Amino acid sequence: MFIKIAIIVILVLILASLFFGAFFLVKDESKSTRMIGSLTVRVALSVILFILLLVGYFTGAIQPHGLHP
């Protein structure tokens, strides 16, 4: 259950970083590096999410399922 909650939290943080990056792209001056920082955070969170998904799959905490009619 912990891995599922952690995955949801990481997804929310990725979305927040995406919106912050878009905000910094529109509002900041050209010499600001806050957008690059936001991109770095988003990439790092995406790597963490991928690792959490792999750990959850291999430990059996999450299981894939198909959509069968």
Biopython code that builds the backbone (N, CA, C, O; Angstrom):
import numpy as np
from Bio.PDB.StructureBuilder import StructureBuilder

atoms = [
    (1, "MET", "N", (0.821, -1.194, 0.000)),
    (1, "MET", "CA", (0.000, 0.000, 0.000)),
    (1, "MET", "C", (0.867, 1.261, 0.000)),
    (1, "MET", "O", (0.497, 2.274, -0.592)),
    (2, "PHE", "N", (2.026, 1.190, 0.670)),
    (2, "PHE", "CA", (2.923, 2.338, 0.725)),
    (2, "PHE", "C", (3.418, 2.731, -0.662)),
    (2, "PHE", "O", (3.517, 3.916, -0.980)),
    (3, "ILE", "N", (3.727, 1.738, -1.482)),
    (3, "ILE", "CA", (4.250, 2.031, -2.826)),
    (3, "ILE", "C", (3.176, 2.714, -3.676)),
    (3, "ILE", "O", (3.486, 3.628, -4.441)),
    (4, "LYS", "N", (1.933, 2.288, -3.552)),
    (4, "LYS", "CA", (0.854, 2.904, -4.327)),
    (4, "LYS", "C", (0.664, 4.374, -3.943)),
    (4, "LYS", "O", (0.469, 5.227, -4.809)),
    (5, "ILE", "N", (0.720, 4.656, -2.669)),
    (5, "ILE", "CA", (0.583, 6.042, -2.214)),
    (5, "ILE", "C", (1.779, 6.871, -2.666)),
    (5, "ILE", "O", (1.620, 8.017, -3.087)),
    (6, "ALA", "N", (2.980, 6.292, -2.580)),
    (6, "ALA", "CA", (4.185, 7.000, -3.016)),
    (6, "ALA", "C", (4.122, 7.301, -4.515)),
    (6, "ALA", "O", (4.547, 8.373, -4.947)),
    (7, "ILE", "N", (3.599, 6.372, -5.308)),
    (7, "ILE", "CA", (3.469, 6.587, -6.753)),
    (7, "ILE", "C", (2.518, 7.743, -7.037)),
    (7, "ILE", "O", (2.800, 8.580, -7.894)),
    (8, "ILE", "N", (1.412, 7.796, -6.334)),
    (8, "ILE", "CA", (0.445, 8.886, -6.537)),
    (8, "ILE", "C", (1.049, 10.225, -6.132)),
    (8, "ILE", "O", (0.856, 11.226, -6.821)),
    (9, "VAL", "N", (1.776, 10.250, -5.020)),
    (9, "VAL", "CA", (2.408, 11.497, -4.564)),
    (9, "VAL", "C", (3.443, 11.966, -5.579)),
    (9, "VAL", "O", (3.510, 13.155, -5.894)),
    (10, "ILE", "N", (4.249, 11.044, -6.092)),
    (10, "ILE", "CA", (5.261, 11.404, -7.094)),
    (10, "ILE", "C", (4.593, 11.943, -8.360)),
    (10, "ILE", "O", (5.077, 12.910, -8.947)),
    (11, "LEU", "N", (3.496, 11.334, -8.783)),
    (11, "LEU", "CA", (2.781, 11.843, -9.966)),
    (11, "LEU", "C", (2.276, 13.268, -9.751)),
    (11, "LEU", "O", (2.361, 14.103, -10.652)),
    (12, "VAL", "N", (1.754, 13.544, -8.562)),
    (12, "VAL", "CA", (1.272, 14.900, -8.260)),
    (12, "VAL", "C", (2.430, 15.888, -8.263)),
    (12, "VAL", "O", (2.299, 17.004, -8.767)),
    (13, "LEU", "N", (3.564, 15.477, -7.700)),
    (13, "LEU", "CA", (4.739, 16.355, -7.692)),
    (13, "LEU", "C", (5.263, 16.608, -9.103)),
    (13, "LEU", "O", (5.718, 17.712, -9.402)),
    (14, "ILE", "N", (5.205, 15.605, -9.968)),
    (14, "ILE", "CA", (5.619, 15.780, -11.361)),
    (14, "ILE", "C", (4.710, 16.797, -12.050)),
    (14, "ILE", "O", (5.186, 17.670, -12.775)),
    (15, "LEU", "N", (3.413, 16.683, -11.823)),
    (15, "LEU", "CA", (2.479, 17.650, -12.417)),
    (15, "LEU", "C", (2.715, 19.055, -11.884)),
    (15, "LEU", "O", (2.656, 20.022, -12.643)),
    (16, "ALA", "N", (2.983, 19.180, -10.588)),
    (16, "ALA", "CA", (3.258, 20.498, -10.014)),
    (16, "ALA", "C", (4.522, 21.091, -10.630)),
    (16, "ALA", "O", (4.558, 22.279, -10.950)),
    (17, "SER", "N", (5.546, 20.277, -10.797)),
    (17, "SER", "CA", (6.781, 20.753, -11.413)),
    (17, "SER", "C", (6.542, 21.173, -12.862)),
    (17, "SER", "O", (7.133, 22.142, -13.339)),
    (18, "LEU", "N", (5.685, 20.449, -13.549)),
    (18, "LEU", "CA", (5.349, 20.807, -14.928)),
    (18, "LEU", "C", (4.688, 22.181, -14.988)),
    (18, "LEU", "O", (5.037, 23.004, -15.834)),
    (19, "PHE", "N", (3.733, 22.430, -14.090)),
    (19, "PHE", "CA", (3.054, 23.719, -14.088)),
    (19, "PHE", "C", (3.973, 24.858, -13.644)),
    (19, "PHE", "O", (3.879, 25.969, -14.166)),
    (20, "PHE", "N", (4.864, 24.589, -12.681)),
    (20, "PHE", "CA", (5.829, 25.604, -12.289)),
    (20, "PHE", "C", (6.756, 25.946, -13.451)),
    (20, "PHE", "O", (7.080, 27.114, -13.669)),
    (21, "GLY", "N", (7.182, 24.929, -14.194)),
    (21, "GLY", "CA", (8.044, 25.176, -15.352)),
    (21, "GLY", "C", (7.344, 26.018, -16.405)),
    (21, "GLY", "O", (7.947, 26.920, -16.987)),
    (22, "ALA", "N", (6.073, 25.726, -16.650)),
    (22, "ALA", "CA", (5.315, 26.524, -17.615)),
    (22, "ALA", "C", (5.146, 27.959, -17.134)),
    (22, "ALA", "O", (5.238, 28.898, -17.924)),
    (23, "PHE", "N", (4.900, 28.126, -15.841)),
    (23, "PHE", "CA", (4.772, 29.463, -15.276)),
    (23, "PHE", "C", (6.076, 30.246, -15.410)),
    (23, "PHE", "O", (6.068, 31.417, -15.789)),
    (24, "PHE", "N", (7.203, 29.588, -15.096)),
    (24, "PHE", "CA", (8.494, 30.256, -15.198)),
    (24, "PHE", "C", (8.835, 30.580, -16.647)),
    (24, "PHE", "O", (9.490, 31.587, -16.918)),
    (25, "LEU", "N", (8.401, 29.742, -17.575)),
    (25, "LEU", "CA", (8.654, 30.000, -18.995)),
    (25, "LEU", "C", (7.949, 31.278, -19.442)),
    (25, "LEU", "O", (8.498, 32.058, -20.220)),
    (26, "VAL", "N", (6.740, 31.486, -18.950)),
    (26, "VAL", "CA", (5.957, 32.642, -19.377)),
    (26, "VAL", "C", (6.350, 33.913, -18.621)),
    (26, "VAL", "O", (6.421, 34.980, -19.230)),
    (27, "LYS", "N", (6.604, 33.831, -17.324)),
    (27, "LYS", "CA", (6.748, 35.022, -16.496)),
    (27, "LYS", "C", (8.181, 35.478, -16.238)),
    (27, "LYS", "O", (8.401, 36.665, -15.997)),
    (28, "ASP", "N", (9.159, 34.578, -16.280)),
    (28, "ASP", "CA", (10.520, 34.956, -15.905)),
    (28, "ASP", "C", (11.253, 35.668, -17.030)),
    (28, "ASP", "O", (10.884, 35.596, -18.202)),
    (29, "GLU", "N", (12.304, 36.356, -16.618)),
    (29, "GLU", "CA", (13.190, 36.988, -17.593)),
    (29, "GLU", "C", (14.064, 35.910, -18.228)),
    (29, "GLU", "O", (14.092, 34.768, -17.770)),
    (30, "SER", "N", (14.760, 36.282, -19.263)),
    (30, "SER", "CA", (15.547, 35.296, -20.004)),
    (30, "SER", "C", (16.771, 34.807, -19.232)),
    (30, "SER", "O", (17.300, 33.742, -19.552)),
    (31, "LYS", "N", (17.237, 35.548, -18.229)),
    (31, "LYS", "CA", (18.439, 35.149, -17.496)),
    (31, "LYS", "C", (18.138, 34.272, -16.289)),
    (31, "LYS", "O", (19.064, 33.831, -15.608)),
    (32, "SER", "N", (16.883, 34.013, -16.014)),
    (32, "SER", "CA", (16.513, 33.200, -14.872)),
    (32, "SER", "C", (16.709, 31.720, -15.176)),
    (32, "SER", "O", (16.470, 31.271, -16.297)),
    (33, "THR", "N", (17.142, 30.972, -14.175)),
    (33, "THR", "CA", (17.360, 29.536, -14.358)),
    (33, "THR", "C", (16.318, 28.704, -13.621)),
    (33, "THR", "O", (16.506, 27.502, -13.434)),
    (34, "ARG", "N", (15.227, 29.327, -13.204)),
    (34, "ARG", "CA", (14.209, 28.572, -12.461)),
    (34, "ARG", "C", (13.499, 27.551, -13.337)),
    (34, "ARG", "O", (13.081, 26.507, -12.837)),
    (35, "MET", "N", (13.352, 27.820, -14.623)),
    (35, "MET", "CA", (12.711, 26.847, -15.500)),
    (35, "MET", "C", (13.601, 25.614, -15.660)),
    (35, "MET", "O", (13.098, 24.491, -15.686)),
    (36, "ILE", "N", (14.896, 25.808, -15.765)),
    (36, "ILE", "CA", (15.830, 24.686, -15.879)),
    (36, "ILE", "C", (15.804, 23.864, -14.585)),
    (36, "ILE", "O", (15.864, 22.635, -14.627)),
    (37, "GLY", "N", (15.717, 24.531, -13.465)),
    (37, "GLY", "CA", (15.611, 23.821, -12.192)),
    (37, "GLY", "C", (14.340, 22.996, -12.103)),
    (37, "GLY", "O", (14.347, 21.875, -11.594)),
    (38, "SER", "N", (13.250, 23.562, -12.603)),
    (38, "SER", "CA", (11.986, 22.842, -12.614)),
    (38, "SER", "C", (12.063, 21.610, -13.520)),
    (38, "SER", "O", (11.530, 20.553, -13.182)),
    (39, "LEU", "N", (12.715, 21.747, -14.647)),
    (39, "LEU", "CA", (12.895, 20.609, -15.543)),
    (39, "LEU", "C", (13.759, 19.526, -14.888)),
    (39, "LEU", "O", (13.474, 18.337, -15.025)),
    (40, "THR", "N", (14.801, 19.934, -14.187)),
    (40, "THR", "CA", (15.670, 18.988, -13.493)),
    (40, "THR", "C", (14.904, 18.217, -12.424)),
    (40, "THR", "O", (15.058, 17.003, -12.286)),
    (41, "VAL", "N", (14.086, 18.929, -11.678)),
    (41, "VAL", "CA", (13.268, 18.281, -10.649)),
    (41, "VAL", "C", (12.301, 17.298, -11.287)),
    (41, "VAL", "O", (12.117, 16.192, -10.778)),
    (42, "ARG", "N", (11.682, 17.684, -12.390)),
    (42, "ARG", "CA", (10.714, 16.811, -13.060)),
    (42, "ARG", "C", (11.370, 15.548, -13.593)),
    (42, "ARG", "O", (10.795, 14.465, -13.485)),
    (43, "VAL", "N", (12.556, 15.667, -14.162)),
    (43, "VAL", "CA", (13.271, 14.494, -14.670)),
    (43, "VAL", "C", (13.670, 13.576, -13.516)),
    (43, "VAL", "O", (13.539, 12.357, -13.616)),
    (44, "ALA", "N", (14.159, 14.163, -12.420)),
    (44, "ALA", "CA", (14.545, 13.354, -11.261)),
    (44, "ALA", "C", (13.334, 12.626, -10.674)),
    (44, "ALA", "O", (13.427, 11.450, -10.321)),
    (45, "LEU", "N", (12.209, 13.314, -10.570)),
    (45, "LEU", "CA", (10.992, 12.674, -10.068)),
    (45, "LEU", "C", (10.513, 11.569, -10.999)),
    (45, "LEU", "O", (9.998, 10.551, -10.536)),
    (46, "SER", "N", (10.674, 11.754, -12.298)),
    (46, "SER", "CA", (10.277, 10.729, -13.253)),
    (46, "SER", "C", (11.149, 9.481, -13.117)),
    (46, "SER", "O", (10.651, 8.361, -13.240)),
    (47, "VAL", "N", (12.419, 9.662, -12.871)),
    (47, "VAL", "CA", (13.312, 8.521, -12.652)),
    (47, "VAL", "C", (12.922, 7.796, -11.366)),
    (47, "VAL", "O", (12.888, 6.566, -11.333)),
    (48, "ILE", "N", (12.630, 8.545, -10.318)),
    (48, "ILE", "CA", (12.197, 7.939, -9.059)),
    (48, "ILE", "C", (10.891, 7.178, -9.258)),
    (48, "ILE", "O", (10.723, 6.083, -8.721)),
    (49, "LEU", "N", (9.968, 7.749, -10.023)),
    (49, "LEU", "CA", (8.701, 7.076, -10.303)),
    (49, "LEU", "C", (8.938, 5.770, -11.046)),
    (49, "LEU", "O", (8.323, 4.756, -10.715)),
    (50, "PHE", "N", (9.808, 5.774, -12.032)),
    (50, "PHE", "CA", (10.109, 4.568, -12.788)),
    (50, "PHE", "C", (10.692, 3.487, -11.877)),
    (50, "PHE", "O", (10.327, 2.315, -11.976)),
    (51, "ILE", "N", (11.596, 3.891, -10.993)),
    (51, "ILE", "CA", (12.189, 2.925, -10.061)),
    (51, "ILE", "C", (11.132, 2.383, -9.103)),
    (51, "ILE", "O", (11.122, 1.186, -8.813)),
    (52, "LEU", "N", (10.243, 3.242, -8.608)),
    (52, "LEU", "CA", (9.165, 2.784, -7.735)),
    (52, "LEU", "C", (8.237, 1.807, -8.446)),
    (52, "LEU", "O", (7.795, 0.826, -7.848)),
    (53, "LEU", "N", (7.941, 2.067, -9.714)),
    (53, "LEU", "CA", (7.101, 1.151, -10.475)),
    (53, "LEU", "C", (7.775, -0.210, -10.649)),
    (53, "LEU", "O", (7.121, -1.246, -10.536)),
    (54, "LEU", "N", (9.073, -0.208, -10.921)),
    (54, "LEU", "CA", (9.799, -1.469, -11.052)),
    (54, "LEU", "C", (9.837, -2.229, -9.726)),
    (54, "LEU", "O", (9.601, -3.437, -9.698)),
    (55, "VAL", "N", (10.128, -1.537, -8.643)),
    (55, "VAL", "CA", (10.168, -2.182, -7.327)),
    (55, "VAL", "C", (8.795, -2.737, -6.967)),
    (55, "VAL", "O", (8.682, -3.859, -6.472)),
    (56, "GLY", "N", (7.764, -1.956, -7.216)),
    (56, "GLY", "CA", (6.409, -2.420, -6.927)),
    (56, "GLY", "C", (6.023, -3.634, -7.741)),
    (56, "GLY", "O", (5.350, -4.531, -7.232)),
    (57, "TYR", "N", (6.432, -3.680, -8.982)),
    (57, "TYR", "CA", (6.119, -4.825, -9.836)),
    (57, "TYR", "C", (6.866, -6.074, -9.381)),
    (57, "TYR", "O", (6.276, -7.148, -9.268)),
    (58, "PHE", "N", (8.164, -5.933, -9.122)),
    (58, "PHE", "CA", (8.965, -7.094, -8.769)),
    (58, "PHE", "C", (8.695, -7.608, -7.356)),
    (58, "PHE", "O", (8.933, -8.783, -7.075)),
    (59, "THR", "N", (8.209, -6.756, -6.473)),
    (59, "THR", "CA", (7.850, -7.224, -5.131)),
    (59, "THR", "C", (6.404, -7.706, -5.060)),
    (59, "THR", "O", (5.999, -8.281, -4.050)),
    (60, "GLY", "N", (5.630, -7.483, -6.103)),
    (60, "GLY", "CA", (4.238, -7.927, -6.121)),
    (60, "GLY", "C", (3.274, -6.937, -5.503)),
    (60, "GLY", "O", (2.094, -7.251, -5.340)),
    (61, "ALA", "N", (3.742, -5.753, -5.156)),
    (61, "ALA", "CA", (2.864, -4.740, -4.556)),
    (61, "ALA", "C", (1.877, -4.185, -5.571)),
    (61, "ALA", "O", (0.750, -3.840, -5.216)),
    (62, "ILE", "N", (2.287, -4.096, -6.825)),
    (62, "ILE", "CA", (1.387, -3.693, -7.901)),
    (62, "ILE", "C", (1.439, -4.759, -8.976)),
    (62, "ILE", "O", (2.488, -5.354, -9.223)),
    (63, "GLN", "N", (0.316, -4.995, -9.606)),
    (63, "GLN", "CA", (0.250, -6.006, -10.650)),
    (63, "GLN", "C", (-0.428, -5.420, -11.872)),
    (63, "GLN", "O", (-1.436, -4.721, -11.761)),
    (64, "PRO", "N", (0.129, -5.709, -13.037)),
    (64, "PRO", "CA", (-0.511, -5.223, -14.263)),
    (64, "PRO", "C", (-1.772, -6.040, -14.546)),
    (64, "PRO", "O", (-1.870, -7.215, -14.193)),
    (65, "HIS", "N", (-2.714, -5.391, -15.183)),
    (65, "HIS", "CA", (-3.932, -6.111, -15.578)),
    (65, "HIS", "C", (-4.379, -5.549, -16.924)),
    (65, "HIS", "O", (-4.206, -4.367, -17.221)),
    (66, "GLY", "N", (-4.940, -6.409, -17.701)),
    (66, "GLY", "CA", (-5.438, -5.994, -19.000)),
    (66, "GLY", "C", (-6.907, -5.636, -18.932)),
    (66, "GLY", "O", (-7.608, -5.958, -17.973)),
    (67, "LEU", "N", (-7.333, -4.985, -19.943)),
    (67, "LEU", "CA", (-8.760, -4.649, -20.032)),
    (67, "LEU", "C", (-9.413, -5.668, -20.956)),
    (67, "LEU", "O", (-9.377, -5.538, -22.180)),
    (68, "HIS", "N", (-9.999, -6.663, -20.354)),
    (68, "HIS", "CA", (-10.657, -7.720, -21.120)),
    (68, "HIS", "C", (-12.156, -7.479, -21.129)),
    (68, "HIS", "O", (-12.769, -7.291, -20.078)),
    (69, "PRO", "N", (-12.740, -7.485, -22.314)),
    (69, "PRO", "CA", (-14.196, -7.241, -22.382)),
    (69, "PRO", "C", (-15.010, -8.408, -21.857)),
    (69, "PRO", "O", (-16.239, -8.350, -21.850)),
]
sb = StructureBuilder()
sb.init_structure("model")
sb.init_model(0)
sb.init_chain("A")
sb.init_seg("    ")
for serial, (resi, resn, name, xyz) in enumerate(atoms, 1):
    if name == "N":
        sb.init_residue(resn, " ", resi, " ")
    sb.init_atom(name, np.array(xyz, "f"), 0.0, 1.0, " ", f" {name:<3s}", serial, name[0])
structure = sb.get_structure()
